Amino acid sequence: MKKLQVLLFLSIVLLSFTVVNSQNKQKNNPPLFSNFSYQGNDQVYIDNPLKSDEFYTPILQGCYPDPAITRKGDDYYMVCSSFAMFPGVPIFHSKDLVNWTDLGGVLNDVTQFNPHNTGISQGVYAPGITYNPHNDTFYMIVTAFSGNLGNIIVKTKDPKKGWGNPIKLGFGGIDPSIFFDDNGKGYIVHNDAPDNGKERYNGHRVIKIWEYDVENDKVITGSDKIIVDGGVDPAKNPIWIEAPHLYKKDGKYFLMCAEGGTGGNHTEVIFKSDSPKGPFIPAPSNPILTQKYFGRDRKNRVDWAGHADLVKGPGDKYYGVFLAVRPNEKNRVNTGRETFILPVDWSGEFPVFENGLIPLEPKLKMPKGVTENKTGKEGFFPNGNFAFNDNFTSAKLDNRWIGLRGPREKFIATSKKGLTITPFDTNIKELKPTSTLFYRQQHNRFSLTTTIDYKPKSDKDLAGLVALQNEGSNYVFGITMKDKDYYVVLQKNQKERRDPVKSAIVATAKIDLKKPVQLQMKANGDDYEFGYSVNGTDFVNVGGVVSGDILSTDVAGGFTGCLLGLYATSTNDARP
């Protein structure tokens, strides 16, 4: 009798496990993505082919803003803002300032940096990176708008081998950078509000400096001092002095900052002093970099230039990296703030960006001694017009694939068949980690296709593509279910001011899912199109041509560019 009871009990347990496992599989219902292809085709690169001694700028296309750079010997390391993207603070390595290798993200441990409930333009931004030759250590410093971190610093002897734990620094403000003097003494400069919060006008900010205790990795209490109040000409009420960097040359100290806000009035300015604590005198030639003086109708327009950092390049020639944008024909900024580079003339008293005060050109002469442009080859980051293809069969995903508000490894799995995304109970419109694998839009004109093998179980299930500027400005194009039929659906999500996100179904089409389907997204400037193919050749457009306005920074706001994602959710509300 007891044996029979035990067998009955085990049968019930096994049946329960089978039912739960089946329910979990049905609930998760993971789609399989394969054959991803992205192709950029901007006219500027067609019209401006490279000669053997030239390279393109921007050097990092797509949403890679706020660059900072440092050098150790012949090794250059550059970091950028990432906001709520994960991992945080992308980092790149180069030997020559032309050919760059993507090393992933500095902040890649979600237990230490977790932007799980932040808006896409929060997280971390405006990093600084500095090599200290006195202790052979690299420092990355940044402001983190999540996890009660504030301004933090991380260190390493080798950026290719990872970074140490974040160290909280205990001061306010944003845009910190660290500088080490010839005697090894450390200083941190950053943007802050005026003392006691007494702003004379909207946009009134100051630059502060702190002495830094190198041995104990903390600022020295009481050492802070305002070294710039307002900007170059306080009588004119300058706005948003920020992104400071300290340098030393010929025994003098130079403070370079951005001014005017990070939009159309963005500029880069420079000050000089006999001491790191000032007083700092502005250069009479300010600004030393800007694009604000030119009309919107110029060809191959580049705008918003500023937020720069300087480094000695090959042959000890100075170069500056900075952010700028490439608007499309309707003045939309869908590729976001990108990383550009220019040579810098520092033969005189103050540095000046060469050709940085005239309309920027799309290509440059390679630095002296650099003989080969390998961008897009041998593992180097591409630029210009290029294709990116991925079958997802590699054990390690390309670093260009990123998560949002959390690590991609939480929802993906790769195999010889492709990429499986296990859907979260999270909609793309929520301020939560989303089960979406993102790739930055890097061209104003591009096409993207991928194959998806997927059969939703209910109208709550959806998988497909997303074009996202932020959680309140995006298009969802995916496969879902209604009754017993399958559909592709195009949904537009838009938030205006403090109103809730308004969702609208642009178009739907019934679809046959007897075999995997190809999904496609295309953009031609401000015009976006979505389509599908059931035979791998002929694509059916869904929704006609839709405006990319909500995918642009100038319309949606914030600091990011458009992200193109492979998306899955079990809380779908885009229904036929």
LOSE-82049 format. One record per residue (C-alpha): x, y negated, z negated; residue number from 0. Coordinates in steps of 0.1 Angstrom, whole numbers. Layout:
<roses>
- X  Y  Z  NUM
...
</roses>
This chain:
<roses>
- 0  0  0  0
- 28  -24  -9  1
- 46  -16  23  2
- 15  -24  43  3
- 11  -57  24  4
- 47  -66  32  5
- 42  -58  69  6
- 10  -78  70  7
- 28  -107  53  8
- 57  -106  77  9
- 33  -105  107  10
- 15  -136  94  11
- 48  -154  89  12
- 59  -144  124  13
- 26  -155  139  14
- 27  -188  121  15
- 63  -195  133  16
- 53  -186  168  17
- 23  -210  167  18
- 43  -238  151  19
- 71  -233  176  20
- 46  -233  204  21
- 30  -265  191  22
- 64  -282  187  23
- 73  -272  223  24
- 40  -286  235  25
- 44  -317  214  26
- 80  -324  226  27
- 74  -312  261  28
- 108  -324  274  29
- 112  -335  310  30
- 143  -324  330  31
- 161  -351  349  32
- 187  -345  377  33
- 203  -360  407  34
- 204  -396  394  35
- 216  -421  420  36
- 221  -459  417  37
- 233  -479  446  38
- 241  -517  445  39
- 239  -537  477  40
- 243  -574  470  41
- 248  -597  500  42
- 277  -616  483  43
- 299  -585  485  44
- 289  -578  521  45
- 298  -613  530  46
- 331  -613  510  47
- 350  -581  517  48
- 382  -577  497  49
- 417  -581  511  50
- 444  -558  497  51
- 456  -584  472  52
- 421  -594  459  53
- 396  -583  433  54
- 361  -593  424  55
- 348  -614  395  56
- 326  -606  375  57
- 349  -578  364  58
- 320  -563  344  59
- 287  -565  362  60
- 254  -563  342  61
- 248  -571  306  62
- 283  -573  292  63
- 283  -608  277  64
- 305  -627  251  65
- 338  -612  261  66
- 369  -613  238  67
- 403  -600  247  68
- 437  -591  231  69
- 470  -577  242  70
- 496  -553  228  71
- 526  -549  251  72
- 512  -540  285  73
- 478  -529  271  74
- 448  -552  272  75
- 416  -545  252  76
- 383  -563  258  77
- 350  -562  238  78
- 316  -575  246  79
- 282  -580  229  80
- 257  -551  228  81
- 229  -564  207  82
- 205  -535  198  83
- 221  -512  224  84
- 239  -482  210  85
- 268  -476  205  86
- 276  -512  195  87
- 304  -534  209  88
- 315  -518  242  89
- 353  -518  246  90
- 375  -516  277  91
- 412  -510  283  92
- 434  -523  312  93
- 471  -525  321  94
- 467  -553  346  95
- 434  -573  340  96
- 420  -558  373  97
- 415  -521  367  98
- 395  -514  335  99
- 386  -481  317  100
- 354  -479  297  101
- 362  -466  262  102
- 326  -465  250  103
- 316  -484  219  104
- 334  -495  187  105
- 304  -491  164  106
- 293  -455  172  107
- 284  -441  138  108
- 247  -447  132  109
- 252  -442  94  110
- 274  -474  95  111
- 256  -495  121  112
- 219  -488  125  113
- 199  -513  146  114
- 168  -490  144  115
- 142  -516  138  116
- 156  -547  154  117
- 146  -567  185  118
- 168  -559  215  119
- 186  -593  212  120
- 196  -587  176  121
- 219  -559  165  122
- 255  -572  170  123
- 268  -599  192  124
- 298  -623  199  125
- 326  -600  188  126
- 363  -609  185  127
- 393  -586  190  128
- 428  -594  179  129
- 460  -575  177  130
- 482  -582  147  131
- 519  -575  155  132
- 529  -579  118  133
- 511  -547  108  134
- 506  -531  142  135
- 468  -532  138  136
- 438  -541  159  137
- 409  -560  143  138
- 374  -562  157  139
- 352  -587  140  140
- 315  -593  147  141
- 282  -604  132  142
- 257  -576  126  143
- 220  -585  124  144
- 209  -552  109  145
- 215  -530  79  146
- 223  -560  57  147
- 258  -561  71  148
- 264  -597  82  149
- 299  -605  93  150
- 320  -573  94  151
- 355  -563  105  152
- 368  -529  115  153
- 405  -519  121  154
- 425  -493  140  155
- 461  -486  151  156
- 448  -473  184  157
- 415  -484  200  158
- 414  -452  221  159
- 412  -431  190  160
- 384  -448  171  161
- 379  -474  144  162
- 377  -475  106  163
- 347  -482  85  164
- 330  -516  86  165
- 342  -540  59  166
- 317  -567  49  167
- 333  -601  47  168
- 308  -620  26  169
- 304  -653  45  170
- 275  -666  67  171
- 273  -680  102  172
- 280  -662  135  173
- 306  -657  162  174
- 337  -649  140  175
- 372  -644  154  176
- 404  -637  136  177
- 439  -652  142  178
- 473  -642  128  179
- 500  -669  126  180
- 537  -664  132  181
- 543  -658  95  182
- 516  -631  94  183
- 490  -652  76  184
- 454  -646  87  185
- 426  -670  94  186
- 390  -665  104  187
- 370  -691  124  188
- 333  -690  130  189
- 301  -710  138  190
- 280  -721  109  191
- 253  -745  98  192
- 265  -778  84  193
- 272  -779  46  194
- 240  -778  25  195
- 221  -772  57  196
- 219  -809  65  197
- 215  -808  103  198
- 216  -843  118  199
- 197  -830  149  200
- 185  -797  164  201
- 215  -778  176  202
- 239  -794  151  203
- 265  -768  141  204
- 300  -767  128  205
- 331  -746  131  206
- 346  -733  98  207
- 379  -717  90  208
- 388  -694  61  209
- 421  -680  50  210
- 422  -642  53  211
- 437  -619  27  212
- 454  -594  51  213
- 463  -570  23  214
- 428  -567  9  215
- 407  -575  40  216
- 386  -603  27  217
- 384  -641  30  218
- 399  -661  2  219
- 372  -677  -19  220
- 372  -714  -17  221
- 395  -716  13  222
- 367  -725  38  223
- 368  -758  56  224
- 349  -774  84  225
- 373  -782  112  226
- 348  -793  139  227
- 315  -810  130  228
- 291  -811  159  229
- 314  -808  188  230
- 337  -828  211  231
- 320  -862  207  232
- 298  -863  175  233
- 284  -897  186  234
- 266  -879  214  235
- 250  -853  192  236
- 266  -823  209  237
- 247  -790  205  238
- 257  -754  197  239
- 294  -756  191  240
- 302  -719  188  241
- 324  -689  198  242
- 356  -703  184  243
- 391  -688  191  244
- 424  -700  176  245
- 457  -699  195  246
- 492  -711  189  247
- 515  -724  216  248
- 548  -744  213  249
- 542  -748  176  250
- 507  -764  180  251
- 473  -749  172  252
- 445  -748  198  253
- 409  -742  190  254
- 387  -732  220  255
- 349  -732  216  256
- 317  -730  237  257
- 294  -760  236  258
- 260  -770  250  259
- 241  -737  245  260
- 245  -705  264  261
- 222  -717  293  262
- 225  -742  320  263
- 246  -767  299  264
- 271  -741  288  265
- 307  -754  287  266
- 341  -744  273  267
- 360  -770  253  268
- 395  -772  236  269
- 409  -790  206  270
- 445  -794  193  271
- 461  -797  158  272
- 494  -795  140  273
- 477  -771  114  274
- 452  -743  117  275
- 431  -762  92  276
- 431  -794  113  277
- 424  -821  119  278
- 415  -809  155  279
- 416  -835  183  280
- 396  -828  214  281
- 413  -827  248  282
- 406  -858  269  283
- 400  -834  299  284
- 370  -815  282  285
- 353  -795  294  286
- 379  -771  307  287
- 353  -747  322  288
- 316  -752  332  289
- 292  -748  361  290
- 266  -773  349  291
- 274  -801  373  292
- 262  -784  405  293
- 229  -780  423  294
- 209  -748  422  295
- 209  -743  460  296
- 246  -736  463  297
- 256  -703  480  298
- 266  -673  458  299
- 256  -693  428  300
- 272  -686  394  301
- 259  -704  364  302
- 260  -707  325  303
- 298  -703  324  304
- 313  -704  289  305
- 320  -684  257  306
- 356  -676  267  307
- 388  -661  253  308
- 424  -665  265  309
- 452  -639  269  310
- 486  -639  285  311
- 484  -617  315  312
- 510  -601  338  313
- 541  -623  342  314
- 530  -642  311  315
- 504  -661  332  316
- 473  -670  311  317
- 439  -657  320  318
- 405  -664  305  319
- 375  -641  303  320
- 341  -656  299  321
- 304  -650  304  322
- 283  -664  333  323
- 252  -653  353  324
- 244  -647  389  325
- 207  -658  394  326
- 187  -644  422  327
- 169  -664  449  328
- 141  -674  424  329
- 165  -684  397  330
- 159  -652  378  331
- 186  -638  356  332
- 179  -600  358  333
- 215  -588  356  334
- 220  -608  324  335
- 252  -624  312  336
- 282  -608  328  337
- 320  -609  321  338
- 340  -630  345  339
- 377  -638  347  340
- 398  -667  359  341
- 435  -676  358  342
- 443  -705  334  343
- 468  -733  340  344
- 486  -740  307  345
- 516  -758  321  346
- 504  -790  305  347
- 494  -800  270  348
- 460  -782  272  349
- 448  -751  291  350
- 424  -756  321  351
- 406  -728  339  352
- 418  -728  375  353
- 389  -737  397  354
- 366  -735  367  355
- 352  -769  373  356
- 341  -763  409  357
- 316  -737  421  358
- 330  -703  412  359
- 340  -679  440  360
- 333  -641  440  361
- 369  -630  444  362
- 404  -638  432  363
- 440  -631  440  364
- 453  -602  419  365
- 478  -612  391  366
- 514  -613  400  367
- 529  -578  401  368
- 496  -560  404  369
- 497  -541  436  370
- 466  -519  437  371
- 429  -525  431  372
- 416  -492  418  373
- 382  -503  406  374
- 356  -476  411  375
- 383  -450  416  376
- 404  -427  394  377
- 380  -433  364  378
- 383  -471  366  379
- 351  -492  361  380
- 336  -502  395  381
- 326  -537  407  382
- 313  -552  439  383
- 288  -529  457  384
- 291  -494  445  385
- 272  -462  439  386
- 268  -444  406  387
- 257  -407  408  388
- 251  -383  379  389
- 239  -347  379  390
- 241  -346  341  391
- 260  -313  342  392
- 291  -326  324  393
- 294  -319  287  394
- 301  -356  280  395
- 279  -383  294  396
- 294  -413  311  397
- 298  -442  287  398
- 276  -464  309  399
- 246  -444  296  400
- 234  -460  264  401
- 207  -457  238  402
- 185  -484  223  403
- 184  -489  185  404
- 200  -455  180  405
- 223  -429  195  406
- 215  -412  228  407
- 225  -378  213  408
- 194  -378  192  409
- 172  -371  222  410
- 192  -357  250  411
- 207  -323  260  412
- 227  -315  291  413
- 230  -282  310  414
- 238  -269  344  415
- 202  -278  353  416
- 204  -314  343  417
- 194  -337  315  418
- 166  -329  291  419
- 150  -358  271  420
- 131  -347  240  421
- 104  -374  236  422
- 100  -394  204  423
- 67  -404  190  424
- 77  -439  200  425
- 64  -461  227  426
- 88  -484  247  427
- 70  -514  232  428
- 78  -505  196  429
- 107  -519  175  430
- 120  -484  169  431
- 146  -461  185  432
- 132  -450  219  433
- 139  -417  237  434
- 152  -435  268  435
- 186  -432  284  436
- 196  -466  298  437
- 218  -478  325  438
- 224  -516  330  439
- 211  -533  361  440
- 243  -544  378  441
- 231  -559  411  442
- 203  -582  422  443
- 197  -558  451  444
- 197  -521  442  445
- 180  -487  446  446
- 176  -460  420  447
- 163  -425  424  448
- 161  -394  402  449
- 145  -360  403  450
- 122  -351  374  451
- 108  -316  366  452
- 79  -323  342  453
- 43  -313  335  454
- 26  -334  308  455
- 3  -316  285  456
- -20  -345  277  457
- -25  -382  284  458
- -3  -389  254  459
- 27  -375  273  460
- 46  -395  299  461
- 81  -393  314  462
- 97  -412  342  463
- 115  -446  347  464
- 114  -479  329  465
- 128  -513  338  466
- 132  -532  305  467
- 142  -567  296  468
- 130  -563  260  469
- 103  -545  241  470
- 77  -570  252  471
- 88  -574  289  472
- 91  -542  309  473
- 76  -519  336  474
- 69  -483  329  475
- 67  -459  359  476
- 60  -423  349  477
- 41  -391  352  478
- 11  -384  329  479
- -21  -365  328  480
- -58  -373  329  481
- -83  -345  324  482
- -67  -316  344  483
- -50  -338  370  484
- -15  -353  371  485
- -8  -389  380  486
- 20  -413  385  487
- 12  -446  368  488
- 28  -481  369  489
- 23  -502  338  490
- 33  -538  332  491
- 40  -548  296  492
- 43  -585  288  493
- 44  -605  256  494
- 39  -643  255  495
- 48  -663  225  496
- 34  -647  193  497
- 6  -629  211  498
- 6  -591  211  499
- 21  -573  241  500
- -4  -572  269  501
- -4  -540  289  502
- -19  -536  323  503
- -21  -507  348  504
- -7  -520  381  505
- -15  -489  401  506
- -19  -451  398  507
- -18  -422  422  508
- -27  -386  418  509
- 3  -363  423  510
- 10  -326  430  511
- 35  -312  405  512
- 40  -278  420  513
- 77  -286  422  514
- 101  -313  409  515
- 93  -349  421  516
- 117  -377  430  517
- 110  -411  414  518
- 124  -443  428  519
- 129  -479  418  520
- 142  -507  441  521
- 149  -544  437  522
- 155  -570  463  523
- 161  -601  441  524
- 129  -609  424  525
- 109  -582  442  526
- 107  -547  426  527
- 91  -516  440  528
- 83  -482  426  529
- 76  -450  445  530
- 77  -412  444  531
- 84  -383  468  532
- 71  -347  466  533
- 92  -335  496  534
- 125  -353  488  535
- 123  -374  520  536
- 92  -395  522  537
- 85  -420  494  538
- 50  -432  485  539
- 49  -467  471  540
- 29  -473  440  541
- 17  -508  432  542
- 32  -526  462  543
- 58  -553  454  544
- 58  -566  418  545
- 76  -596  404  546
- 108  -591  385  547
- 102  -623  365  548
- 95  -605  333  549
- 128  -587  336  550
- 147  -619  336  551
- 164  -637  307  552
- 150  -671  318  553
- 114  -658  316  554
- 115  -631  289  555
- 140  -650  267  556
- 167  -633  246  557
- 203  -626  255  558
- 202  -593  274  559
- 199  -583  310  560
- 176  -557  325  561
- 181  -521  315  562
- 170  -492  338  563
- 160  -462  318  564
- 150  -425  320  565
- 121  -425  296  566
- 100  -400  278  567
- 73  -405  251  568
- 46  -385  233  569
- 27  -418  224  570
- 19  -429  259  571
- -8  -456  265  572
- -2  -460  302  573
- -32  -441  314  574
- -49  -438  348  575
</roses>
